[in-house]
Each structure stands twice: as structure tokens, then as C-alpha cells.
Amino acid sequence: MIAVGVRRDDVFSPNSVEKDLAILKEVLDNLADEGWQTRLVDENRLRTDDRADICFSMARGAGALKVLSSLENSGCKVINSPRGIANCQRSKLDALMRQNNVPMPPESGYDGWWLKRGDAAAQSKEDIVFCPDEEALRQAKERFLQRGIDNFVVSSHVKGDLVKFYGVANGFFRFFYPTDVGDSKFGDEAINGKAHHYEFDQESLQSDVERLAQLVGVAVYGGDAIINAEGEYFIIDFNDWPSFSRCRAEAAKAIAKLAK
């Protein structure tokens, strides 16, 4: 049996290139230990005639997703599926969450807004902007338009604890507080400050995240949520295949099991 790991292009791994590569390699190592033939390929080098029984793919580029769709149609199992990756486009995801009553911040509020690129996952710090007032929001939208980005989403800022979550479709679920260890990709965690560790229903969060993953159509996923002082949670970000940097070893084992 042949398993191919498709490495994410660097442009889609801002400040996380090595972390993203590490989890993919560890998944392949787990499969190799079980007798699989494994191979790692960059998403831009993937071809429709590549032989594989399963592709563990972190790809996000349009070209790679087209190739993966072709491989999937030919009988190759693809994780995550191209359809699921397409649904992770932020504007599509925002609409999907609202249509299915997934807990998320309202579009308006009193503590500022977040403007986020809607046509793709964040590729730089400029793709996710905190706006403390309406004038800042207007200016941020104008900067997006100047960059050629006219697809964006707006949500209100929610005060509370930021938690990062990781999940796999076979029941694996972990979360942690990035401010406890100073872990940050773009530094936006500083807006809400250090976590207070407000109590909340952890099982309900896991249930809602797993339901969202099924709606989107991805088996390996992660994201962020805010827990307010009243114990309410709001999912503020959801994406395909994160780095699992806080629980890489056990996550890699869970992901590898998806091949069975």
C-alpha cells in the first residue's frame, strides 16, 4: 500500500512552515512503521499520474486541489478532501456557520471588529486586522481593496479567553491556551491578554467543533474559540490541518489511523 504526504506550499504556512512539515512527516513515519510505502511531495509537484492508495494532503493551492480531485475520482482516498478544503474558504465557512447555528461572534458589537480575508486562509498578518472602531474598520477595508481583496468577512470582537483546538474525525480532540506559553503566529492573542481560564462546557465545544468539521467535510482540522466570563464560547476560526504543535505525536497517530 502506498501513502503520499502532500506538503503545503510555504505561502499557506505563514510562520509555520517547519511545524506543518513536522506533523505530515510524523504521520508518514507512523504508516511506514506499519509497512506502508510512503512518499512526501510538494503540492506544486503533485501529478495526476502519481500512484497512491491514500493521500494525506495539507495542500491549499487551486492547482493541487484540482489534481487531488482527479486522484480522488480515480479511487485514491484523500485526507483532507478537496471539497472540504474549498469549504474552508473563510467567506464560505462564515456563511456555513451562520446557516447551521454554529456558535460564533455576532456581526456587530461594542468592543471593536475583526476584518478577515474571505477568499483564502490568512497568508500574512495583514489578512486579519483588529479594528477598535468604525473608522478603523473603514480604513482596513480600504487597505484590503487596495491590495485587490474584495472578499472579506467582519465579526465583532469578543472579550475572553482564547483557546486553540485540534481535532481528528476519529474522536481525537485537544485544546490549550496559547497565552499560557506565549505561543503566537501573528501576535493577535495580545488583544485579549492572558487567559483567565473561565469555566465552560468542554464537551459541548468538542461536539460543536466536530459538527462543524462534518459540515465542512474535513477529517483533520483545528481552529480557535473565545470563552467569555459567563462561560459562553464562540468559534472564531476553523481551518484544515493545523500543525498540532502542542500534541503532535498523539495527533499523528490519530491521523494515521484514518488510513485503516
Wavefront OBJ file of the C-alpha trace (Angstrom):
o trace
v 0.000 0.000 0.000
v 1.271 3.460 -0.938
v 0.689 6.613 1.134
v 1.662 10.016 -0.226
v 2.023 13.057 2.010
v 1.349 16.313 0.168
v 3.294 19.191 1.692
v 1.625 22.598 1.934
v 3.219 25.375 -0.086
v 5.148 27.841 2.082
v 2.808 30.706 1.186
v -0.014 28.912 3.023
v 2.120 28.291 6.144
v 2.954 31.761 7.466
v 5.402 31.397 10.375
v 4.600 27.663 10.496
v 6.488 26.009 7.624
v 8.571 23.675 9.795
v 5.698 22.888 12.180
v 3.358 21.979 9.318
v 6.010 19.784 7.710
v 6.733 18.058 11.025
v 3.191 16.762 11.573
v 2.954 15.463 7.998
v 6.279 13.647 8.307
v 5.242 12.085 11.602
v 2.013 10.754 10.073
v 4.036 9.143 7.281
v 6.507 7.723 9.817
v 3.615 6.057 11.653
v 2.392 4.493 8.434
v 5.898 3.371 7.459
v 6.171 1.577 10.800
v 3.050 -0.371 9.791
v 4.543 -1.443 6.466
v 3.215 1.250 4.145
v 5.335 2.627 1.322
v 5.443 6.380 1.946
v 6.486 9.387 -0.078
v 6.484 13.137 0.533
v 5.736 15.552 -2.328
v 5.320 19.334 -2.538
v 1.793 20.353 -3.508
v 3.068 22.118 -6.622
v 4.754 18.918 -7.826
v 1.761 16.606 -7.399
v 0.627 14.956 -10.664
v -2.499 13.084 -11.727
v -0.417 10.018 -12.602
v 1.123 9.763 -9.119
v 0.449 6.302 -7.712
v -1.137 6.255 -4.256
v -3.745 4.369 -2.296
v -4.139 7.308 0.046
v -3.014 10.943 0.044
v -2.618 12.770 3.322
v -2.772 16.275 1.961
v -2.109 19.689 3.501
v -2.405 21.351 0.065
v -4.446 24.519 -0.400
v -3.464 25.771 -3.855
v -6.040 25.599 -6.662
v -3.773 23.554 -8.913
v -3.050 20.926 -6.278
v -6.714 20.664 -5.298
v -7.623 20.022 -8.930
v -5.063 17.193 -9.100
v -6.295 15.753 -5.803
v -9.884 15.793 -7.076
v -8.752 13.789 -10.085
v -6.903 11.291 -7.880
v -9.953 11.030 -5.628
v -12.190 10.324 -8.618
v -9.773 7.574 -9.638
v -10.226 5.803 -6.317
v -7.475 7.293 -4.160
v -8.544 8.178 -0.630
v -7.718 11.852 0.032
v -7.493 13.377 3.518
v -8.449 16.206 3.665
v -10.772 16.089 0.669
v -10.555 18.916 -1.924
v -14.253 19.665 -1.350
v -13.629 20.181 2.348
v -10.656 22.441 1.673
v -12.797 24.581 -0.625
v -15.381 24.938 2.148
v -12.669 26.274 4.466
v -12.529 29.449 2.389
v -13.380 31.969 5.077
v -16.394 33.593 3.397
v -17.920 30.162 2.637
v -17.148 29.000 6.160
v -18.732 32.116 7.673
v -21.956 31.528 5.733
v -21.975 27.805 6.577
v -21.581 28.507 10.292
v -24.363 31.094 10.337
v -26.741 28.868 8.366
v -26.211 25.990 10.814
v -26.243 27.989 14.066
v -22.650 27.198 14.995
v -21.663 29.385 17.984
v -19.768 32.365 16.573
v -19.395 36.094 17.275
v -22.219 38.347 16.076
v -21.505 40.680 13.170
v -21.952 43.749 15.384
v -20.857 44.520 18.920
v -19.383 47.110 21.274
v -15.718 46.151 21.612
v -14.448 46.506 18.060
v -14.388 44.282 14.990
v -12.193 41.803 13.172
v -11.779 42.136 9.429
v -10.560 38.919 7.815
v -9.636 37.980 4.290
v -12.509 35.913 2.905
v -11.140 34.377 -0.280
v -8.435 32.267 1.364
v -6.749 31.377 4.631
v -4.554 34.081 6.159
v -1.195 34.302 4.404
v 0.185 37.287 6.336
v -0.552 39.420 9.392
v -2.296 41.946 7.100
v -5.018 39.374 6.287
v -6.520 39.534 9.808
v -6.993 43.007 11.269
v -8.406 44.156 14.618
v -10.404 47.383 14.271
v -11.230 49.178 17.552
v -13.845 51.467 15.981
v -15.855 52.062 12.802
v -13.297 54.438 11.292
v -10.531 51.869 11.750
v -12.794 49.271 10.134
v -13.459 51.559 7.170
v -9.744 52.190 6.690
v -8.908 48.492 6.981
v -11.487 47.636 4.310
v -9.950 50.273 2.056
v -6.492 48.749 2.510
v -7.912 45.341 1.598
v -9.423 46.782 -1.570
v -6.119 48.442 -2.456
v -4.497 45.003 -2.204
v -7.120 43.608 -4.587
v -9.059 41.781 -1.856
v -12.801 42.433 -2.125
v -13.889 39.204 -0.438
v -13.762 39.600 3.331
v -15.772 38.902 6.474
v -16.441 41.056 9.513
v -17.234 39.851 13.019
v -17.406 41.583 16.363
v -14.616 41.274 18.890
v -15.446 39.131 21.927
v -13.593 39.638 25.203
v -12.469 36.456 26.920
v -10.020 33.555 26.878
v -8.597 32.434 23.564
v -8.302 28.663 23.170
v -6.808 26.771 20.233
v -8.336 23.398 19.412
v -7.161 20.434 17.347
v -9.293 17.548 16.080
v -9.345 14.370 14.007
v -12.512 12.688 12.727
v -11.979 9.554 14.832
v -12.652 11.366 18.105
v -9.262 12.920 18.840
v -9.746 16.398 20.338
v -7.395 18.658 22.313
v -7.351 22.331 23.244
v -4.964 24.680 25.004
v -4.495 28.335 25.938
v -1.765 29.858 23.738
v -1.165 32.788 26.106
v -0.127 30.328 28.826
v 3.038 29.564 26.874
v 3.375 32.669 24.694
v 2.582 30.733 21.519
v 1.515 33.053 18.679
v 1.515 33.176 14.876
v 0.742 36.868 14.299
v 0.585 38.293 17.838
v -3.185 38.889 17.802
v -3.587 36.967 21.077
v -2.359 40.102 22.858
v -5.685 41.847 22.131
v -7.462 39.767 24.799
v -4.421 39.321 27.028
v -3.603 36.439 29.343
v -6.242 33.752 29.790
v -8.367 33.742 32.945
v -9.339 30.090 32.405
v -13.059 30.758 32.646
v -15.081 27.596 33.175
v -17.043 26.326 30.168
v -18.654 23.158 28.819
v -15.719 21.419 27.141
v -17.823 18.536 25.826
v -20.202 20.962 24.137
v -17.322 22.785 22.472
v -15.965 19.493 21.160
v -19.423 18.491 19.926
v -19.926 21.782 18.066
v -16.440 21.651 16.550
v -16.965 18.064 15.375
v -20.343 19.020 13.898
v -18.699 21.904 12.048
v -15.965 19.605 10.714
v -18.647 17.282 9.324
v -20.498 20.200 7.731
v -17.284 21.443 6.136
v -16.153 17.969 5.105
v -12.678 17.732 6.646
v -11.272 14.939 8.805
v -8.212 16.753 10.167
v -8.834 20.234 11.485
v -8.171 22.951 14.047
v -9.177 26.449 14.991
v -9.768 28.988 17.719
v -12.556 29.871 20.112
v -13.181 32.605 22.657
v -14.598 31.769 26.089
v -16.214 34.769 27.783
v -16.560 35.398 31.516
v -20.030 33.810 31.505
v -18.667 30.548 30.095
v -20.111 31.038 26.612
v -17.869 30.019 23.716
v -17.624 31.438 20.215
v -15.739 29.743 17.390
v -13.715 32.472 15.700
v -11.562 30.427 13.336
v -11.635 26.984 11.740
v -9.145 25.555 9.275
v -7.933 22.404 7.605
v -4.999 20.500 9.052
v -3.093 22.752 11.510
v 0.382 21.974 12.837
v -0.803 20.179 16.010
v 2.386 21.571 17.540
v 1.197 21.119 21.147
v 0.191 17.467 20.693
v 1.989 16.356 17.538
v 2.920 12.794 18.497
v -0.525 11.678 19.612
v -2.241 13.600 16.805
v -0.019 11.944 14.185
v -1.068 8.524 15.472
v -4.740 9.502 15.327
v -4.378 10.854 11.774
v -2.506 7.767 10.593
v -5.396 5.606 11.836
v -7.631 7.269 9.226
v -5.837 5.136 6.638
v -7.476 1.979 8.017
l 1 2 3 4 5 6 7 8 9 10 11 12 13 14 15 16 17 18 19 20 21 22 23 24 25 26 27 28 29 30 31 32 33 34 35 36 37 38 39 40 41 42 43 44 45 46 47 48 49 50 51 52 53 54 55 56 57 58 59 60 61 62 63 64 65 66 67 68 69 70 71 72 73 74 75 76 77 78 79 80 81 82 83 84 85 86 87 88 89 90 91 92 93 94 95 96 97 98 99 100 101 102 103 104 105 106 107 108 109 110 111 112 113 114 115 116 117 118 119 120 121 122 123 124 125 126 127 128 129 130 131 132 133 134 135 136 137 138 139 140 141 142 143 144 145 146 147 148 149 150 151 152 153 154 155 156 157 158 159 160 161 162 163 164 165 166 167 168 169 170 171 172 173 174 175 176 177 178 179 180 181 182 183 184 185 186 187 188 189 190 191 192 193 194 195 196 197 198 199 200 201 202 203 204 205 206 207 208 209 210 211 212 213 214 215 216 217 218 219 220 221 222 223 224 225 226 227 228 229 230 231 232 233 234 235 236 237 238 239 240 241 242 243 244 245 246 247 248 249 250 251 252 253 254 255 256 257 258 259 260
